[in-house]
Amino acid sequence: MKNKYLILFLLFALTFYACESSYRNKFEIDTSTLKTQKIEIKTYGKALFEADTTQLKEELVRLQSEFPQFLLADLNDPANVKQIYDFVSDTFLIGLNRQVRELYPDLKNLEKELLPVVQHFEHFYPAISVPPIYTYISGVQHEIPVIAGQDAIAIGIDNYLGSETKAYTQLAIPKYMTYNMHPDFIARDLAAAIYDAYLPPQPNAANILDEMVMAGKKLLFIEAMVPGISDEVLLRYKTEQLNWATKHEGEIWAFLVGDQLLYLNNYELFKKLFADGPFTQDFSDEAPARLGEFIGLKLIRSYADKHPNFCIRKLIDEHDTQTILMEARYKPATK
């Protein structure tokens, strides 16, 4: 009898351990062995707005060697210098720069926050080097807050002043967009830009399932790059929006499967499931937008949890969405 209870206990312990073991364990890395132990973010915006405009050409020539990625234009052409003069003399942009300097007097904290993103990318993709990172004043180009190129990554730091920033109201940016314009989202947006810029592109989506899988892959990649990221920041949802989506997850999936929508290529359905906005009215005024991304993340997480030897690189390289769907065995409960 004692042996029976011992066997049952061991089975329970193994089951519990298996349930506790998660794909997230694969994202815990030893950073001490990595080449990158610190990063230095250069502040192009600060340098540009501190330039002496009475001798701007000379100042720009001086800055050109330090910020070649930003000052590619021929500075012997007066039209180019005039264009930069107009930019740094704009009172709205001067005000943005002042707010940035107040919120980010130096970038030491930001460097510490973004270092794990660079380190995790180096761990999972050692053959790809992350170029130098800069901050600049973008004029609130909030739709592309982080630009990743071959030679540089540029963070439009004026896109992260806080959702209640007066400048955002003056620009009539919708509230559902300004929610993301907060310092908490910089690491997330950096990881997203790295994914888009440096990894091989995914095939074009032929249907809803393809789009959901692609969205889920990207979100899981961001989760792998940003240790401890919350689902609110990852999905760009407020807590109440996340709660609604979680509560109705089974119903959303049943709607997609029951109405055989996964394999449709329908513009209106794509827009309903993936377009940004304050809510998804077809479900509820309380339903957040981009529910296709939410379900895609849940589907991909289920796939990752079903694979003990899960590897983020193999997942991203797997383009057979039907295989991913079958192996995910994703079946959320309906309430």
C-alpha positions as CSV (number, residue, x, y, z in Angstrom):
1,M,0.0,0.0,0.0
2,K,2.9,2.4,0.9
3,N,4.4,1.7,-2.5
4,K,1.1,2.5,-4.2
5,Y,0.9,5.9,-2.5
6,L,4.6,6.6,-3.2
7,I,4.0,5.9,-6.9
8,L,0.9,8.2,-6.9
9,F,2.9,10.9,-5.2
10,L,5.7,10.6,-7.7
11,L,3.3,10.7,-10.6
12,F,1.6,13.8,-9.1
13,A,5.0,15.5,-8.6
14,L,6.1,14.8,-12.1
15,T,2.8,16.1,-13.5
16,F,3.0,19.2,-11.3
17,Y,6.6,19.8,-12.5
18,A,5.6,19.3,-16.1
19,C,2.8,21.9,-15.7
20,E,5.1,24.3,-14.0
21,S,7.8,23.9,-16.7
22,S,7.0,26.3,-19.4
23,Y,8.4,27.8,-22.6
24,R,9.3,30.8,-20.5
25,N,12.1,28.8,-18.9
26,K,13.8,28.9,-22.4
27,F,13.9,32.7,-22.2
28,E,16.0,32.7,-19.0
29,I,19.6,33.0,-20.1
30,D,23.0,33.5,-18.6
31,T,24.0,36.9,-19.7
32,S,27.5,36.8,-18.0
33,T,29.0,34.9,-20.9
34,L,27.7,37.3,-23.6
35,K,29.9,39.7,-25.5
36,T,27.5,42.6,-24.8
37,Q,27.7,43.6,-21.1
38,K,26.6,47.2,-21.5
39,I,25.2,49.5,-24.2
40,E,25.6,53.2,-24.8
41,I,22.7,55.1,-26.3
42,K,23.8,58.3,-28.1
43,T,21.4,61.3,-27.9
44,Y,21.3,62.9,-31.4
45,G,18.3,64.9,-30.5
46,K,20.0,66.6,-27.6
47,A,23.1,67.3,-29.6
48,L,21.1,68.8,-32.5
49,F,19.0,71.1,-30.4
50,E,22.0,72.3,-28.4
51,A,23.8,73.3,-31.6
52,D,24.5,77.0,-32.0
53,T,22.1,78.1,-34.8
54,T,24.1,81.3,-35.5
55,Q,26.8,79.0,-37.0
56,L,24.7,76.0,-37.8
57,K,26.7,74.7,-40.7
58,E,29.9,74.5,-38.7
59,E,28.0,72.9,-35.8
60,L,26.5,70.3,-38.2
61,V,29.9,69.5,-39.7
62,R,31.2,68.9,-36.2
63,L,28.3,66.6,-35.4
64,Q,28.5,64.7,-38.7
65,S,31.3,62.5,-37.6
66,E,29.5,61.5,-34.5
67,F,26.0,61.1,-36.0
68,P,26.7,60.1,-39.7
69,Q,23.5,58.1,-40.0
70,F,21.4,61.3,-39.3
71,L,23.5,63.8,-41.2
72,L,23.9,62.2,-44.6
73,A,23.0,65.3,-46.6
74,D,25.5,67.6,-48.3
75,L,26.1,70.3,-45.7
76,N,27.6,72.6,-48.4
77,D,24.2,72.9,-49.9
78,P,22.5,75.8,-48.1
79,A,19.0,74.3,-48.7
80,N,20.0,71.3,-46.5
81,V,21.3,73.5,-43.7
82,K,18.2,75.7,-44.0
83,Q,15.9,72.6,-43.6
84,I,17.7,71.6,-40.4
85,Y,17.6,75.2,-39.2
86,D,13.8,75.2,-39.6
87,F,13.6,72.0,-37.7
88,V,15.6,73.1,-34.7
89,S,13.9,76.5,-34.6
90,D,10.4,75.1,-34.6
91,T,8.8,76.1,-31.3
92,F,6.8,73.0,-31.0
93,L,9.8,70.8,-31.5
94,I,11.8,72.9,-29.1
95,G,9.1,72.3,-26.5
96,L,9.2,68.5,-27.2
97,N,13.0,68.5,-26.7
98,R,12.6,70.4,-23.4
99,Q,10.1,67.8,-22.2
100,V,12.4,64.9,-23.3
101,R,15.3,66.5,-21.4
102,E,13.2,66.8,-18.3
103,L,11.9,63.2,-18.4
104,Y,15.2,61.7,-19.6
105,P,18.0,63.9,-18.0
106,D,20.4,61.1,-18.9
107,L,19.9,57.7,-20.5
108,K,21.5,55.5,-17.8
109,N,18.2,54.0,-16.7
110,L,17.1,53.5,-20.3
111,E,20.4,51.8,-21.1
112,K,19.9,49.4,-18.3
113,E,16.3,48.7,-19.4
114,L,17.2,48.1,-23.0
115,L,20.4,46.1,-22.4
116,P,18.5,42.8,-21.7
117,V,16.7,43.2,-25.1
118,V,20.1,43.4,-26.9
119,Q,21.5,40.5,-24.8
120,H,18.6,38.2,-25.4
121,F,18.8,38.9,-29.1
122,E,22.5,38.2,-29.1
123,H,21.9,34.9,-27.2
124,F,19.2,33.6,-29.6
125,Y,20.7,35.1,-32.8
126,P,24.5,35.3,-32.2
127,A,25.2,35.8,-36.0
128,I,23.3,39.1,-36.1
129,S,24.8,42.2,-34.5
130,V,22.6,44.9,-33.2
131,P,23.8,48.3,-34.5
132,P,24.4,51.4,-32.3
133,I,21.2,52.8,-30.7
134,Y,20.4,56.5,-30.8
135,T,17.6,58.7,-29.6
136,Y,16.2,61.6,-31.6
137,I,13.3,64.1,-31.7
138,S,11.0,62.7,-34.4
139,G,8.2,65.3,-34.3
140,V,6.0,62.6,-32.7
141,Q,6.1,60.0,-35.5
142,H,4.2,57.7,-33.2
143,E,3.3,55.1,-35.9
144,I,7.0,54.2,-36.3
145,P,8.5,55.1,-32.9
146,V,11.6,52.9,-33.3
147,I,13.4,52.7,-36.7
148,A,15.9,49.8,-37.1
149,G,18.3,50.1,-40.0
150,Q,21.5,48.4,-41.1
151,D,23.8,50.8,-39.4
152,A,21.7,52.3,-36.6
153,I,18.5,52.0,-34.4
154,A,16.8,55.3,-33.9
155,I,14.3,55.7,-31.0
156,G,12.0,58.7,-31.4
157,I,12.1,59.4,-27.7
158,D,9.5,62.1,-28.0
159,N,7.0,59.3,-28.6
160,Y,7.4,58.2,-25.0
161,L,6.5,61.2,-22.8
162,G,3.4,59.7,-21.2
163,S,-0.1,59.3,-22.4
164,E,-1.3,62.6,-20.9
165,T,1.3,64.7,-22.6
166,K,-0.2,68.0,-23.8
167,A,1.6,67.8,-27.1
168,Y,-0.2,64.6,-28.0
169,T,-3.5,66.3,-27.3
170,Q,-2.5,69.2,-29.5
171,L,-1.7,66.8,-32.3
172,A,-5.1,65.2,-31.8
173,I,-3.6,61.7,-31.4
174,P,-6.5,59.3,-30.3
175,K,-6.5,58.2,-26.7
176,Y,-6.2,54.6,-27.6
177,M,-2.9,55.4,-29.3
178,T,-1.4,57.6,-26.6
179,Y,-1.8,54.8,-24.1
180,N,1.3,53.2,-25.7
181,M,3.3,56.4,-25.7
182,H,4.8,55.8,-22.3
183,P,8.3,54.9,-21.2
184,D,7.1,51.4,-20.3
185,F,6.8,50.6,-24.0
186,I,10.3,51.5,-25.2
187,A,11.8,48.0,-24.7
188,R,8.8,46.4,-26.3
189,D,9.0,48.6,-29.3
190,L,12.7,48.1,-29.6
191,A,12.2,44.3,-29.7
192,A,9.4,44.6,-32.3
193,A,11.6,46.8,-34.5
194,I,14.5,44.3,-34.2
195,Y,12.1,41.5,-35.3
196,D,10.9,43.4,-38.3
197,A,14.3,44.6,-39.4
198,Y,16.8,41.8,-38.8
199,L,14.8,38.5,-39.1
200,P,13.8,36.9,-42.4
201,P,10.4,38.1,-43.4
202,Q,7.4,35.9,-42.9
203,P,5.4,34.7,-46.0
204,N,2.4,36.8,-46.9
205,A,-0.7,35.8,-45.1
206,A,-3.2,33.9,-47.2
207,N,-5.9,33.7,-44.6
208,I,-6.9,34.6,-41.0
209,L,-4.9,31.6,-39.5
210,D,-1.7,32.8,-41.2
211,E,-2.2,36.3,-39.9
212,M,-2.9,35.1,-36.4
213,V,0.2,32.8,-36.4
214,M,2.4,35.6,-37.7
215,A,1.1,38.0,-35.0
216,G,1.6,35.3,-32.3
217,K,5.2,34.6,-33.4
218,K,6.1,38.3,-33.3
219,L,4.6,38.7,-29.8
220,L,6.3,35.6,-28.5
221,F,9.6,36.9,-29.9
222,I,9.0,40.2,-28.0
223,E,8.3,38.2,-24.9
224,A,11.5,36.3,-25.3
225,M,13.5,39.6,-25.7
226,V,11.9,41.5,-22.8
227,P,12.3,39.6,-19.5
228,G,9.2,39.9,-17.4
229,I,7.1,41.9,-19.8
230,S,3.5,42.1,-18.8
231,D,0.7,41.0,-21.1
232,E,-0.7,44.5,-20.9
233,V,2.5,46.0,-22.4
234,L,3.1,43.1,-24.8
235,L,-0.4,43.3,-26.3
236,R,-0.8,47.1,-25.7
237,Y,-4.0,46.5,-23.7
238,K,-5.2,48.2,-20.6
239,T,-5.9,45.8,-17.7
240,E,-9.6,45.9,-18.2
241,Q,-9.2,45.2,-21.9
242,L,-6.9,42.2,-21.2
243,N,-9.4,41.0,-18.6
244,W,-12.3,41.1,-21.2
245,A,-10.2,39.3,-23.8
246,T,-9.2,36.6,-21.3
247,K,-12.7,36.1,-20.1
248,H,-14.1,35.7,-23.6
249,E,-11.1,33.9,-25.2
250,G,-13.1,30.6,-25.6
251,E,-16.0,32.5,-27.2
252,I,-13.8,34.3,-29.7
253,W,-12.1,31.0,-30.7
254,A,-15.5,29.3,-31.0
255,F,-16.6,32.1,-33.3
256,L,-13.6,31.7,-35.5
257,V,-13.7,27.9,-35.7
258,G,-17.5,27.4,-35.6
259,D,-18.1,29.8,-38.5
260,Q,-15.1,28.3,-40.3
261,L,-13.4,31.7,-40.6
262,L,-9.8,30.6,-40.1
263,Y,-9.2,29.9,-43.8
264,L,-11.0,32.9,-45.2
265,N,-9.2,35.8,-47.0
266,N,-11.7,38.6,-46.3
267,Y,-10.7,42.2,-45.9
268,E,-13.5,43.1,-43.6
269,L,-12.7,40.2,-41.3
270,F,-9.0,41.0,-41.3
271,K,-9.8,44.6,-40.3
272,K,-12.2,43.4,-37.6
273,L,-9.6,41.1,-36.0
274,F,-6.3,43.0,-36.6
275,A,-6.9,46.7,-37.1
276,D,-6.1,49.0,-34.3
277,G,-8.8,51.1,-32.6
278,P,-10.5,51.9,-29.3
279,F,-12.5,48.6,-29.3
280,T,-14.0,45.9,-31.5
281,Q,-17.6,46.9,-31.8
282,D,-18.8,43.7,-33.5
283,F,-18.0,41.9,-30.3
284,S,-18.6,44.5,-27.6
285,D,-17.9,48.1,-26.8
286,E,-15.7,46.7,-24.0
287,A,-13.8,44.3,-26.4
288,P,-10.3,45.6,-27.3
289,A,-9.1,45.9,-30.8
290,R,-6.7,43.4,-32.4
291,L,-8.3,40.4,-30.9
292,G,-6.7,38.4,-33.8
293,E,-3.3,39.2,-32.2
294,F,-4.6,38.2,-28.8
295,I,-5.8,34.8,-30.1
296,G,-2.6,34.4,-32.1
297,L,-0.5,34.9,-29.0
298,K,-2.5,32.3,-27.1
299,L,-2.3,29.9,-30.0
300,I,1.5,30.2,-30.2
301,R,1.9,30.0,-26.4
302,S,-0.1,26.7,-26.5
303,Y,2.2,25.5,-29.3
304,A,5.3,26.4,-27.3
305,D,4.0,24.7,-24.2
306,K,3.3,21.5,-26.1
307,H,7.0,21.2,-27.1
308,P,9.4,20.4,-24.3
309,N,12.3,21.3,-26.5
310,F,10.8,24.5,-27.7
311,C,13.1,26.8,-29.6
312,I,12.0,30.4,-30.5
313,R,14.2,30.3,-33.7
314,K,12.6,27.1,-34.9
315,L,9.2,28.5,-34.3
316,I,9.8,31.6,-36.3
317,D,11.3,29.5,-39.1
318,E,8.3,27.2,-39.2
319,H,6.0,28.5,-41.9
320,D,3.4,25.7,-42.1
321,T,0.6,27.3,-40.1
322,Q,-1.6,24.2,-40.3
323,T,1.2,22.2,-38.6
324,I,1.4,24.9,-35.9
325,L,-2.3,24.8,-35.4
326,M,-2.5,21.0,-35.1
327,E,0.5,20.8,-32.8
328,A,-0.7,23.6,-30.6
329,R,-3.8,21.7,-29.7
330,Y,-5.3,25.0,-28.7
331,K,-8.7,24.7,-27.2
332,P,-9.7,27.4,-24.7
333,A,-12.7,26.7,-22.5
334,T,-15.9,28.6,-23.2
335,K,-17.7,30.1,-20.3
